Amino acid sequence: QVQLVESGGGWVQAGGSLRLSCAASGSIVSPNVMGWYRQAPGKQRELVALMNSGGNTNYADSVKGRFSISRDNAKNTVSLQMNSLKSEDTAVYYCNHKQNGINSWGKGTLVTVSS
């Protein structure tokens, strides 16, 4: 079982930046995928960005060029640098870890972008 703890959410004005971080602990094996999903009010949870343990990334089209994902395999952490934030980025952001077909989720951190 993998436990995930997120940090870094908050309030920011449109055009600003925030950085989210997530630390994984527990029975972690490689290869695995870590990343971020988000859920806005009244909407379904959606992919934001993922990175596998080999360094390959996958971004939602809506965040390409603005968000950047990184991870430290030795520390089992993943971060999301969010720049040029828009009001439509407002959501609860969830850290995700997947290994051997099993998904683990953090509790989520709220990001509010004010226009």
Wavefront OBJ file of the C-alpha trace (Angstrom):
o trace
v 0.000 0.000 0.000
v 1.204 3.484 -0.899
v 0.406 6.640 1.050
v 0.533 10.077 -0.558
v 0.736 13.470 1.122
v 0.304 16.653 -0.918
v 1.359 20.187 -0.089
v 1.522 23.561 -1.762
v -2.020 24.479 -2.680
v -3.478 27.904 -2.017
v -4.825 31.074 -3.503
v -3.191 33.005 -6.304
v -4.191 35.698 -8.759
v -4.529 34.889 -12.435
v -1.149 34.918 -14.114
v 0.614 33.829 -10.959
v 2.431 30.636 -10.041
v 2.137 27.848 -7.511
v 4.111 24.704 -6.863
v 2.549 21.486 -5.619
v 4.516 18.677 -4.043
v 3.656 15.121 -3.121
v 5.567 12.588 -1.073
v 4.906 8.873 -1.398
v 5.639 6.291 1.262
v 4.924 2.626 1.828
v 5.473 -0.382 -0.406
v 6.815 1.356 -3.500
v 8.169 -0.604 -6.439
v 9.511 0.373 -9.810
v 8.394 0.922 -12.488
v 5.612 3.244 -11.454
v 3.842 6.393 -12.511
v 3.320 9.483 -10.371
v 1.444 12.613 -11.166
v -1.507 14.879 -10.715
v -5.206 14.935 -11.438
v -7.674 17.679 -10.633
v -11.372 18.049 -10.032
v -13.196 21.326 -10.411
v -16.615 21.917 -8.815
v -19.301 20.058 -10.716
v -16.821 18.370 -13.033
v -15.173 14.982 -13.298
v -11.644 14.346 -12.158
v -9.212 14.867 -15.038
v -5.585 14.209 -15.792
v -3.183 17.112 -15.375
v 0.282 15.597 -15.738
v 2.001 12.254 -15.219
v 5.599 11.102 -15.198
v 6.813 7.529 -15.095
v 9.910 6.369 -13.283
v 11.783 6.485 -16.595
v 11.105 10.194 -17.001
v 8.447 10.087 -19.706
v 5.688 12.653 -19.292
v 2.076 13.122 -20.292
v 0.292 16.477 -20.013
v -3.278 17.560 -20.523
v -3.511 19.854 -23.542
v -4.956 22.587 -21.349
v -1.767 22.850 -19.270
v 0.950 22.259 -21.866
v 3.484 25.073 -21.869
v 2.293 26.337 -18.488
v 2.750 23.418 -16.086
v 5.842 21.310 -15.548
v 6.052 18.011 -13.689
v 9.189 16.665 -12.064
v 10.018 13.822 -9.732
v 12.790 12.504 -7.527
v 12.797 8.729 -7.713
v 15.209 8.381 -4.798
v 12.900 10.380 -2.520
v 9.621 9.160 -4.054
v 8.383 12.683 -4.573
v 6.649 14.412 -7.438
v 6.141 18.130 -7.981
v 4.028 20.255 -10.264
v 5.166 23.765 -11.145
v 2.162 25.742 -12.314
v 2.776 29.027 -14.124
v 0.489 31.477 -15.899
v -2.422 30.208 -13.858
v -5.941 30.830 -15.100
v -9.255 30.904 -13.281
v -10.174 27.650 -15.006
v -7.263 25.969 -13.210
v -9.186 26.316 -9.957
v -9.719 22.818 -8.603
v -8.742 20.299 -5.988
v -5.494 18.723 -7.146
v -4.869 15.091 -6.293
v -1.548 13.308 -6.265
v -1.658 9.912 -7.935
v 0.665 6.925 -7.822
v 0.214 3.813 -9.921
v 2.172 0.574 -9.753
v 1.270 -2.971 -10.745
v -2.074 -1.643 -11.945
v -3.003 -0.256 -8.530
v -3.859 3.423 -8.086
v -3.237 5.330 -4.868
v -4.550 8.835 -4.194
v -3.723 11.679 -1.904
v -6.427 13.585 -0.065
v -6.129 16.555 -2.399
v -5.035 20.156 -2.116
v -7.156 23.124 -3.190
v -5.846 25.566 -5.767
v -7.879 28.736 -6.205
v -7.041 31.156 -9.007
v -8.713 34.519 -8.736
v -9.374 36.635 -11.773
l 1 2 3 4 5 6 7 8 9 10 11 12 13 14 15 16 17 18 19 20 21 22 23 24 25 26 27 28 29 30 31 32 33 34 35 36 37 38 39 40 41 42 43 44 45 46 47 48 49 50 51 52 53 54 55 56 57 58 59 60 61 62 63 64 65 66 67 68 69 70 71 72 73 74 75 76 77 78 79 80 81 82 83 84 85 86 87 88 89 90 91 92 93 94 95 96 97 98 99 100 101 102 103 104 105 106 107 108 109 110 111 112 113 114 115
